[in-house]
C-alpha cells in the first residue's frame, strides 16, 4: 500500500482530533463525504479552497497542513536581508514594508534606504 501524503494525514488527524465524522467534516468544508474520504486516503487532492476552509476551521496554517512545519500556527519567518544588498533589490524590499496610502511612507522609505546605505560604509 502506498504511503499516504502528509496532507492526507494532517486532514485526517485534524478531523479525528475534534471527533468529527467524515460526513460532518464534509459539511463544514463543503464537500461530500466520499470526497473527504479520498482526500484522507491520499487518492485525491483537495482544492485550495477546501484546504483554506480546513485551515480556517481548525485555526492552523496551510504550512502545517502541507507539512512544511509541525507547528500548527505555522512557520516563523525571519527576513534576513543582507545589508550589502544595494540598488533595486533593497529598494524593492523597503517598498514592500510600507503602506502606499500612508502620507509618511515616502519619507520613511527614503530615510530607511539612506540608513542602510550609511550602514554599508
N, C-alpha and C positions, 0 to 999 in steps of 0.2 A: 504494500500500500504506500503510495507516495506521501511524502511529508506535507502536512498542511501548512500553508503560509502563515507567517506571523500575523497578518491582518486577520485571517480567519480565526486564529487562536485568540487574538485580542477581542474580536467581536463576541466570540462565544464566552470568554471569561467575563467581559463586562456584563453581558446579559445574565449569566448564571450568578454573578456576584450580587445581583439585586433580585434574584429568584423570579425572573420573568420567563414565561413560556415563549417559544418562538412565535407563536401566534400573537401574543400581546406585544412583543417587541416589534413584530412586523407592523402592527397598528401604529406604534409610536413613531417608527421611521418611514411609514408609508409604503411598505412593500408586502407582498404575500408571504405567508409562512414558508411556502415552498422555495421562494427566492432566498429568504433568510437562511434556510437550511443549506442551500447551495453555497452561500457566502461563508457560512461557518465550517463547511466541509472543504472549502477551497476549490470547488468545481466551477464557481462563477465569481466574478469580481463585481463588487457593488460600485455604483456610480459615486462621483464626488459628492453629489447632493446627499446621498444616503450616508456616506461617511461623515459628512458635516453634521447631519442630524444626530448621528451617534455621538460625535464629539460634543455637541451642544447638550444633548440629553444627559450624558454622563459627566459633563464638565471636565473633559480631558482634551489634550491637544491632538491634532492629527499626527504630529511627530510620534506620539505614544502609540496611536493606532497602527501607524506604518512601521513600528518597531525601531524607529531611529533613536529612541530613548526609552528607558524603563521608568522614567518619571512621568506620571500621568499629567502633570502640569506642563510638561514639555521641556525642551532643551533650554538652557540659559545661554543665550548668545552673547558673546563678548566681541565688540568691534575692536580689532587691534590694527588700526590704521598706522602704518609706518610714517613717522614724521618726515622721512626723507622723500616721500612722495610729493611731488610738486606738480604744478600745472593743472591740466583739465581733470585728472583723477581726484585730486584732493578737493578741487573746487566743486566737482560733482557730488562728492561725499558731503561737503558743507551745505550744498544746496538742498540735499535731502533732509537735513537736520532741522530745517526751519519752515514754519508755516508761511506760504507765499502771500497769504492775505494779511499778515501782520505788518503794520506800518514800520515796526522796528527791525524786521527781518533783514532788509538790505544792509542796514548799518551794522547789525550784529554779525552777519556773514562776512562783511569786509574786515571787521575787527578780528574775527577768528582767523581768517586767512592771513592777515598781517602778523598775528601772533605765531601762527605755525611757521611762517617764513622766517620770522625772527629766531625761533627756537632752532631752526636748521643751521643757523650761522655759527 
